[in-house]
Amino acid sequence: IPDGATLQSGVGGLPEAIMARLGHKQDLGVHTEVMGAGMAELLQSGAVTGARKTLWPGESVYTIAMPEAVPMLVDNPATRLLSAALVLDPREVAKNHQMRCVNACLQVDLFGQGNAEMIGGAQYSGVGGQLDFLRACTFADDALSILVLESTAANGTVSRIVGHLGPNATTGGRYETQVVITENGVAWLRDASMRQKAERLIAVAHP
């Protein structure tokens, strides 16, 4: 995530922890669905100016605010609450300079497909705007979609990097997932062949 990038953060521990740790960056922008605790910390750090944003420059835009973020937003002229129809439109999102979309998921298979909704065939959570932001990153050459997840679940007994996702479990398609990050490293999937994707995802899976 370079200086001057525009950020979207999904809800959850990992994306919010990442946002909270970007305070050393400069001139970041925000274009996100949910303004959560991690993004609020980032706003407080002074790293967010929106100075290099090409869509709503100088303003951090969002559609929903978590309670812990509200104090940073009330009477703050550098933040703007907008409708989901605008904020989640992939064509609008893609107008931002160096868009970086950071979202959590439950599983990624060796094709690069992400599952953010299903566990054992049952609906676990809603997708929110994740798919809109994933698609937006395919519209701009300088944008990047980043999926983050721990490499295991169930106290280390189950791998989150799997051979293939279960039926109806695909949230983000293999052409929309560009980078996958676990605690074991970074798998760059953008423009990779199917074999390269599998090899790179195996490399960031639990040994």
C-alpha positions as CSV (number, residue, x, y, z in Angstrom):
1,I,0.0,0.0,0.0
2,P,1.9,3.0,-1.2
3,D,1.7,6.6,-0.1
4,G,-1.2,8.4,-1.8
5,A,-3.3,5.2,-2.2
6,T,-7.0,5.2,-1.7
7,L,-8.2,2.6,0.8
8,Q,-11.2,0.4,1.2
9,S,-11.4,-1.9,4.3
10,G,-13.7,-4.7,4.9
11,V,-15.2,-5.5,8.3
12,G,-13.4,-7.8,10.7
13,G,-10.2,-8.2,12.8
14,L,-7.6,-8.5,10.0
15,P,-8.6,-5.7,7.7
16,E,-9.1,-3.3,10.6
17,A,-5.8,-4.3,12.2
18,I,-4.1,-3.5,8.8
19,M,-5.7,-0.1,8.6
20,A,-4.7,0.8,12.1
21,R,-1.1,0.0,11.3
22,L,-0.8,2.4,8.3
23,G,-0.2,5.5,10.3
24,H,3.3,5.9,8.9
25,K,2.0,6.4,5.4
26,Q,1.3,9.8,3.8
27,D,-1.6,11.3,1.9
28,L,-3.8,8.3,2.0
29,G,-7.4,8.5,0.9
30,V,-10.5,6.6,2.0
31,H,-13.3,5.3,-0.1
32,T,-15.0,2.5,1.8
33,E,-18.4,1.0,2.7
34,V,-17.9,0.7,6.4
35,M,-16.0,3.2,8.5
36,G,-14.7,0.9,11.3
37,A,-12.4,1.2,14.3
38,G,-9.2,0.5,12.3
39,M,-10.1,3.2,9.7
40,A,-11.0,5.6,12.6
41,E,-7.5,5.1,14.1
42,L,-6.0,5.7,10.7
43,L,-7.9,9.0,10.4
44,Q,-6.7,10.0,13.8
45,S,-3.0,9.3,12.9
46,G,-3.0,12.1,10.3
47,A,-2.0,9.7,7.5
48,V,-5.3,10.3,5.7
49,T,-5.5,13.6,3.8
50,G,-7.1,12.6,0.5
51,A,-4.8,15.0,-1.2
52,R,-4.1,12.6,-4.1
53,K,-7.6,11.3,-4.5
54,T,-9.1,11.7,-7.9
55,L,-12.7,11.1,-6.8
56,W,-14.0,13.4,-4.0
57,P,-10.5,14.7,-3.3
58,G,-9.7,15.7,0.2
59,E,-12.7,13.7,1.6
60,S,-13.0,10.3,3.1
61,V,-16.3,8.8,1.9
62,Y,-18.3,6.0,3.4
63,T,-21.8,4.6,3.7
64,I,-21.9,3.1,7.2
65,A,-20.2,4.0,10.5
66,M,-19.5,1.7,13.3
67,P,-20.1,3.2,16.8
68,E,-16.4,3.5,17.6
69,A,-15.8,5.5,14.5
70,V,-18.6,8.0,15.0
71,P,-16.6,10.5,17.1
72,M,-14.1,10.9,14.3
73,L,-16.8,11.7,11.8
74,V,-19.2,14.0,13.5
75,D,-18.7,17.6,12.3
76,N,-15.7,16.5,10.4
77,P,-15.6,18.4,7.0
78,A,-13.0,15.9,5.7
79,T,-15.5,13.0,5.8
80,R,-18.6,12.5,3.8
81,L,-21.5,10.1,4.2
82,L,-22.8,9.0,0.7
83,S,-25.3,6.5,-0.6
84,A,-24.3,2.9,-1.3
85,A,-25.4,3.5,-4.9
86,L,-22.5,5.8,-5.3
87,V,-19.9,4.4,-3.0
88,L,-20.3,0.8,-4.1
89,D,-20.6,1.4,-7.8
90,P,-17.5,-0.4,-9.2
91,R,-17.2,2.2,-12.0
92,E,-17.1,5.0,-9.5
93,V,-14.6,3.2,-7.2
94,A,-12.2,2.6,-10.1
95,K,-11.9,6.4,-10.6
96,N,-9.8,6.6,-7.4
97,H,-6.1,6.9,-7.7
98,Q,-4.2,3.7,-6.7
99,M,-7.3,2.0,-5.1
100,R,-6.3,-0.6,-2.6
101,C,-9.2,-2.9,-1.4
102,V,-8.4,-5.0,1.7
103,N,-11.0,-7.6,2.6
104,A,-11.1,-10.7,4.7
105,C,-12.3,-14.1,3.6
106,L,-12.9,-17.6,5.1
107,Q,-11.2,-19.7,2.4
108,V,-9.3,-19.4,-0.9
109,D,-8.9,-22.3,-3.3
110,L,-6.0,-23.1,-5.6
111,F,-7.8,-21.3,-8.5
112,G,-7.7,-18.1,-6.5
113,Q,-11.5,-18.1,-5.7
114,G,-12.4,-16.6,-2.4
115,N,-15.2,-17.6,0.0
116,A,-16.3,-14.9,2.4
117,E,-19.8,-16.3,3.2
118,M,-20.2,-20.0,3.6
119,I,-19.0,-22.6,6.2
120,G,-19.9,-26.2,5.7
121,G,-22.5,-25.4,3.2
122,A,-24.4,-22.9,5.5
123,Q,-24.5,-19.2,5.1
124,Y,-22.2,-17.7,7.7
125,S,-22.2,-14.0,6.8
126,G,-23.2,-11.5,4.2
127,V,-20.9,-10.3,1.5
128,G,-21.6,-6.6,1.9
129,G,-19.7,-4.6,-0.7
130,Q,-16.7,-6.9,-1.0
131,L,-17.7,-8.1,-4.5
132,D,-18.3,-4.5,-5.7
133,F,-14.7,-3.5,-4.6
134,L,-13.2,-6.7,-6.1
135,R,-14.7,-5.9,-9.4
136,A,-13.7,-2.2,-9.2
137,C,-10.1,-3.3,-9.0
138,T,-10.3,-5.1,-12.4
139,F,-11.4,-1.8,-14.0
140,A,-8.2,0.2,-13.2
141,D,-4.6,-0.8,-14.0
142,D,-3.3,0.9,-10.8
143,A,-5.9,-0.7,-8.4
144,L,-5.3,-3.8,-6.4
145,S,-7.7,-6.2,-4.6
146,I,-6.2,-7.9,-1.5
147,L,-7.7,-10.8,0.4
148,V,-6.4,-11.5,3.9
149,L,-6.9,-14.5,6.0
150,E,-5.3,-16.7,8.6
151,S,-3.9,-19.9,7.0
152,T,-5.8,-22.2,9.3
153,A,-9.1,-22.4,11.3
154,A,-10.4,-24.6,14.2
155,N,-7.3,-24.0,16.3
156,G,-4.9,-24.9,13.5
157,T,-6.5,-28.2,12.5
158,V,-8.2,-27.0,9.2
159,S,-6.5,-25.3,6.3
160,R,-8.2,-22.2,4.9
161,I,-6.2,-22.7,1.6
162,V,-8.2,-25.5,0.0
163,G,-8.1,-27.5,-3.3
164,H,-11.5,-26.2,-4.3
165,L,-14.4,-24.4,-2.7
166,G,-17.6,-26.1,-1.9
167,P,-20.8,-25.7,-3.9
168,N,-22.2,-22.2,-4.0
169,A,-19.3,-20.9,-1.8
170,T,-17.5,-18.6,-4.3
171,T,-17.7,-14.9,-3.4
172,G,-14.8,-13.5,-5.5
173,G,-14.0,-15.2,-8.8
174,R,-10.5,-16.3,-9.9
175,Y,-10.2,-13.3,-12.2
176,E,-11.0,-10.8,-9.4
177,T,-8.7,-12.0,-6.7
178,Q,-5.3,-10.3,-7.3
179,V,-3.4,-10.8,-4.0
180,V,-3.8,-13.2,-1.1
181,I,-2.0,-12.6,2.2
182,T,-1.7,-15.0,5.2
183,E,0.7,-14.9,8.1
184,N,3.0,-17.0,5.9
185,G,3.5,-14.5,3.1
186,V,2.0,-12.9,0.0
187,A,0.6,-14.7,-3.0
188,W,0.6,-12.5,-6.1
189,L,-2.2,-13.9,-8.4
190,R,-2.8,-11.0,-10.8
191,D,-1.9,-12.1,-14.3
192,A,-0.7,-15.5,-13.1
193,S,-1.3,-18.8,-14.8
194,M,-3.4,-21.4,-13.1
195,R,-0.3,-23.4,-12.1
196,Q,1.4,-20.3,-10.8
197,K,-1.7,-19.4,-8.7
198,A,-1.7,-22.9,-7.2
199,E,2.0,-22.8,-6.4
200,R,1.9,-19.4,-4.9
201,L,-1.1,-20.2,-2.7
202,I,0.4,-23.4,-1.5
203,A,3.5,-21.4,-0.5
204,V,1.4,-19.2,1.9
205,A,-0.7,-22.1,3.2
206,H,0.2,-23.7,6.6
207,P,3.0,-26.2,6.2
